[in-house]
């Protein structure tokens, strides 16, 4: 009997291994493989016309944060690179905050509707995902350009004498990213709201709590996992955004995704582009670690 049970366990392990083999192959060759190539390229020397020269060099990683003065050969901070990194992080955080401010009450509103109408409201939230990202970005451009809907309406009402310059500014990039990624904030918060017991809100009012106290002490702690998940889902893609900053921001409001593409294209500095891509990956990993730890603490409190 013991030998039969051991043979059965071996068969089960073999079956699991065979079933996992396709997924593991995809992870190794489609995910880990390209990442390994990028890692190797970041330690090589750039070629004269793109590509790499197979000579080990740390110059790409050095140039991510620092640079040498052309005339004095002194080491200085790479102000342009750091400025682009700071702009990317700043706009990503601002987009996350805007999406949270709009998305939280929207999710609360949908969760408090009659069960039969919630699907209709959720459908309205999901519909933008049916449209290509580039088309949605051009829609925002049509609204905020000098001859766009907003400026035309303001000129027609006499509130302004000349068009307001909104295109090719940080405001344009922020508006576009908030519009594009707002559903990613609403969906996880709504998922938490849907499981929320709203009788607790009534109990809070019965105990003479104000609306702010109910929100801060009852609602927010119980839906915090959804808030954290939504924030990560917005913040991470914003960091690597390419289309929206390119179309709405122009060359003066470049973000990390555009800067990385520039190094592989016109800059012809593949090692620097690879190093910047890995730097972006590290920032994303830090954000994900924060998310895992925050959710883990919530689960410990919930089951403690």
C-alpha positions as CSV (number, residue, x, y, z in Angstrom):
1,X,0.0,0.0,0.0
2,X,2.8,2.4,0.9
3,X,4.5,1.7,-2.5
4,X,1.2,2.3,-4.3
5,X,0.6,5.6,-2.5
6,X,4.2,6.7,-3.3
7,X,3.7,5.8,-7.0
8,X,0.5,7.8,-7.1
9,X,2.2,10.8,-5.6
10,X,4.9,10.6,-8.2
11,X,2.4,10.4,-11.0
12,X,0.6,13.4,-9.6
13,X,3.8,15.4,-9.4
14,X,4.7,14.3,-13.0
15,X,1.3,15.4,-14.2
16,X,1.5,18.8,-12.5
17,X,5.0,19.3,-14.0
18,X,3.7,18.5,-17.5
19,X,0.8,20.9,-17.0
20,X,3.0,23.6,-15.8
21,X,5.6,23.1,-18.5
22,X,4.0,25.4,-21.2
23,X,3.5,28.2,-18.7
24,X,7.0,27.9,-17.4
25,X,8.4,27.9,-21.0
26,X,6.4,31.1,-21.8
27,X,7.7,32.8,-18.6
28,X,11.3,31.8,-19.4
29,X,11.5,32.6,-23.1
30,X,8.8,35.3,-23.4
31,X,9.4,37.2,-20.1
32,X,12.7,36.3,-18.5
33,X,14.6,35.9,-21.8
34,X,14.0,39.5,-23.1
35,X,14.6,40.9,-19.5
36,X,17.9,39.0,-19.4
37,X,18.9,40.5,-22.8
38,X,18.1,44.0,-21.5
39,X,20.2,43.4,-18.4
40,X,23.2,42.2,-20.5
41,X,22.8,45.2,-22.9
42,X,22.9,47.6,-19.9
43,X,26.5,46.5,-19.2
44,X,27.8,46.8,-22.8
45,X,29.2,49.7,-24.9
46,X,26.9,51.5,-27.3
47,X,27.6,51.1,-31.0
48,X,28.3,54.0,-33.3
49,X,25.1,53.6,-35.3
50,X,22.9,51.8,-32.7
51,X,23.2,48.4,-31.3
52,X,25.9,47.4,-28.9
53,X,29.6,46.6,-28.9
54,X,30.4,43.5,-26.9
55,X,32.7,45.2,-24.4
56,X,31.9,45.4,-20.7
57,X,31.1,48.9,-19.5
58,X,29.4,50.5,-16.5
59,X,29.0,53.8,-18.4
60,X,25.3,53.3,-19.1
61,X,24.5,52.9,-15.4
62,X,26.7,55.8,-14.5
63,X,24.9,58.0,-17.1
64,X,21.5,57.1,-15.6
65,X,22.2,59.5,-12.6
66,X,25.4,61.3,-13.5
67,X,27.4,62.7,-16.4
68,X,30.9,64.1,-17.1
69,X,31.3,67.7,-18.2
70,X,32.5,67.9,-21.8
71,X,35.1,70.5,-21.1
72,X,36.3,70.0,-17.5
73,X,35.6,66.2,-17.2
74,X,34.0,66.8,-13.8
75,X,31.2,64.5,-12.6
76,X,27.9,66.1,-12.3
77,X,24.3,65.0,-11.7
78,X,22.4,64.1,-14.9
79,X,19.9,66.9,-14.4
80,X,17.9,66.1,-17.6
81,X,17.6,62.4,-16.6
82,X,16.7,63.1,-13.0
83,X,14.2,65.8,-14.2
84,X,12.4,63.3,-16.4
85,X,12.4,60.7,-13.6
86,X,10.9,63.2,-11.2
87,X,8.3,64.3,-13.7
88,X,7.3,60.7,-14.3
89,X,7.0,60.0,-10.6
90,X,5.2,63.3,-9.9
91,X,2.7,63.0,-12.7
92,X,2.1,59.3,-11.8
93,X,1.4,60.2,-8.2
94,X,-0.8,63.1,-9.2
95,X,-2.7,61.0,-11.6
96,X,-3.2,58.3,-8.9
97,X,-4.5,61.0,-6.5
98,X,-6.9,62.4,-9.1
99,X,-8.2,59.0,-10.0
100,X,-8.7,58.2,-6.3
101,X,-10.6,61.4,-5.7
102,X,-12.9,60.7,-8.6
103,X,-12.9,56.9,-8.4
104,X,-13.8,56.4,-4.7
105,X,-17.1,58.3,-4.7
106,X,-17.9,56.8,-8.1
107,X,-17.4,53.2,-6.8
108,X,-19.4,54.1,-3.6
109,X,-22.2,55.4,-5.7
110,X,-22.3,52.3,-7.9
111,X,-22.1,50.0,-4.9
112,X,-25.1,51.7,-3.2
113,X,-27.3,51.4,-6.3
114,X,-30.0,48.7,-6.5
115,X,-28.4,45.4,-7.5
116,X,-30.2,45.2,-10.8
117,X,-28.8,48.5,-12.0
118,X,-25.2,48.0,-10.9
119,X,-24.3,46.1,-14.1
120,X,-25.4,49.0,-16.2
121,X,-23.2,51.5,-14.3
122,X,-20.3,49.1,-14.5
123,X,-20.8,48.7,-18.2
124,X,-20.5,52.5,-18.6
125,X,-17.2,52.4,-16.7
126,X,-15.8,49.6,-18.8
127,X,-16.9,50.9,-22.2
128,X,-13.8,53.1,-22.7
129,X,-11.7,50.0,-22.6
130,X,-13.4,48.9,-25.8
131,X,-11.7,51.8,-27.6
132,X,-8.0,51.9,-28.5
133,X,-5.8,53.9,-26.2
134,X,-4.5,56.1,-29.0
135,X,-8.1,57.0,-30.0
136,X,-9.0,57.9,-26.5
137,X,-5.9,60.1,-26.3
138,X,-6.8,61.9,-29.5
139,X,-10.3,62.4,-28.0
140,X,-8.7,64.3,-25.1
141,X,-6.6,66.2,-27.6
142,X,-9.7,67.3,-29.4
143,X,-11.1,68.7,-26.2
144,X,-8.1,70.7,-25.0
145,X,-6.3,71.9,-28.2
146,X,-6.4,75.6,-29.1
147,X,-9.2,75.0,-31.6
148,X,-10.8,72.3,-29.5
149,X,-14.2,72.0,-27.8
150,X,-13.2,73.7,-24.5
151,X,-11.5,76.7,-26.1
152,X,-14.2,77.1,-28.7
153,X,-16.9,77.1,-26.0
154,X,-15.0,79.7,-23.8
155,X,-14.4,82.0,-26.8
156,X,-18.0,81.7,-27.9
157,X,-19.2,82.7,-24.4
158,X,-16.7,85.6,-24.2
159,X,-15.0,84.4,-21.1
160,X,-11.6,84.5,-22.9
161,X,-10.2,86.6,-25.7
162,X,-7.6,84.1,-26.9
163,X,-7.3,80.3,-26.7
164,X,-5.8,78.9,-23.5
165,X,-2.7,76.9,-24.2
166,X,-3.4,73.5,-22.7
167,X,-1.8,71.2,-25.2
168,X,1.9,70.2,-24.8
169,X,1.8,70.9,-21.0
170,X,1.9,68.8,-17.9
171,X,-1.8,69.6,-17.4
172,X,-2.5,67.9,-20.8
173,X,-0.5,64.8,-19.8
174,X,-2.2,64.7,-16.4
175,X,-5.7,65.0,-17.9
176,X,-5.1,62.4,-20.5
177,X,-3.6,59.8,-18.0
178,X,-6.4,60.4,-15.5
179,X,-9.0,59.8,-18.2
180,X,-7.3,56.7,-19.5
181,X,-6.5,55.0,-16.2
182,X,-9.6,56.1,-14.1
183,X,-11.4,52.7,-14.7
184,X,-8.4,50.9,-13.2
185,X,-9.1,52.8,-9.9
186,X,-12.8,52.3,-9.9
187,X,-13.0,48.6,-10.5
188,X,-10.9,47.3,-7.5
189,X,-12.5,49.8,-5.2
190,X,-16.0,48.7,-6.4
191,X,-15.0,45.1,-5.8
192,X,-14.2,46.0,-2.1
193,X,-17.3,48.1,-1.8
194,X,-19.6,45.3,-3.1
195,X,-18.5,43.1,-0.2
196,X,-18.9,45.9,2.3
197,X,-21.7,45.6,4.9
198,X,-23.4,49.0,4.7
199,X,-25.3,48.2,8.0
200,X,-22.1,49.3,9.6
201,X,-22.5,52.8,8.2
202,X,-26.1,52.9,9.7
203,X,-24.7,51.8,13.0
204,X,-22.1,54.6,12.9
205,X,-24.8,57.1,12.3
206,X,-26.9,55.6,15.1
207,X,-23.9,56.2,17.4
208,X,-23.9,59.9,16.4
209,X,-20.8,59.7,14.1
210,X,-20.5,62.4,11.5
211,X,-20.2,61.5,7.8
212,X,-16.4,62.2,7.9
213,X,-16.0,59.9,10.9
214,X,-18.0,57.1,9.3
215,X,-15.8,57.5,6.1
216,X,-12.5,57.6,8.0
217,X,-13.2,55.0,10.7
218,X,-15.5,52.5,9.1
219,X,-15.6,52.7,5.3
220,X,-11.9,53.4,4.4
221,X,-10.3,50.8,6.7
222,X,-12.6,48.0,5.3
223,X,-12.1,49.0,1.6
224,X,-8.4,49.9,1.9
225,X,-7.2,46.8,0.0
226,X,-9.3,47.9,-3.0
227,X,-7.9,51.5,-2.7
228,X,-4.3,50.2,-2.5
229,X,-4.9,47.8,-5.5
230,X,-6.4,50.6,-7.5
231,X,-3.6,53.0,-6.7
232,X,-1.0,50.4,-7.8
233,X,-2.9,49.6,-11.0
234,X,-2.9,53.3,-11.9
235,X,0.5,54.3,-10.7
236,X,2.5,51.5,-12.3
237,X,1.2,52.0,-15.9
238,X,1.5,55.7,-15.5
239,X,5.2,55.4,-14.8
240,X,5.8,53.6,-18.1
241,X,3.2,55.6,-20.1
242,X,4.3,56.3,-23.7
243,X,1.4,57.2,-26.0
244,X,-0.3,59.8,-23.8
245,X,2.8,61.9,-23.0
246,X,3.9,61.6,-26.6
247,X,0.7,62.9,-28.0
248,X,-0.4,65.4,-25.4
249,X,2.9,66.4,-23.8
250,X,5.1,66.9,-26.8
251,X,8.9,67.0,-26.6
252,X,9.0,69.3,-23.5
253,X,7.1,67.0,-21.2
254,X,8.8,63.7,-21.9
255,X,8.4,60.9,-19.4
256,X,10.5,57.8,-18.8
257,X,8.7,55.7,-21.4
258,X,9.4,58.3,-24.1
259,X,13.0,58.8,-22.9
260,X,13.7,55.1,-23.1
261,X,12.3,54.9,-26.6
262,X,14.4,57.9,-27.6
263,X,17.6,56.1,-26.5
264,X,16.8,53.1,-28.6
265,X,15.8,55.3,-31.6
266,X,17.3,58.7,-32.3
267,X,19.8,58.5,-29.4
268,X,21.3,55.2,-30.6
269,X,22.4,54.4,-27.1
270,X,21.0,51.0,-26.4
271,X,22.9,50.4,-23.1
272,X,21.6,53.6,-21.6
273,X,18.0,52.8,-22.8
274,X,18.4,49.3,-21.2
275,X,19.7,50.8,-17.9
276,X,16.8,53.3,-17.8
277,X,14.3,50.5,-18.5
278,X,15.7,48.5,-15.6
279,X,15.6,51.6,-13.4
280,X,11.9,51.9,-14.3
281,X,11.5,48.2,-13.4
282,X,13.1,48.8,-10.0
283,X,10.7,51.6,-9.3
284,X,7.7,49.4,-10.3
285,X,9.0,46.6,-8.1
286,X,9.2,49.0,-5.1
287,X,5.6,50.0,-5.7
288,X,4.5,46.4,-5.9
289,X,6.4,45.5,-2.7
290,X,4.6,48.3,-1.0
291,X,1.3,47.0,-2.2
292,X,2.0,43.4,-1.1
293,X,3.1,44.5,2.3
294,X,0.2,46.9,2.8
295,X,-2.4,44.2,1.8
296,X,-0.5,41.7,3.9
297,X,-0.8,43.9,7.0
298,X,-4.5,44.3,6.4
299,X,-5.1,40.6,6.1
300,X,-3.1,40.0,9.4
301,X,-5.3,42.6,11.1
302,X,-8.4,41.1,9.7
303,X,-7.6,37.6,10.8
304,X,-5.9,38.6,14.0
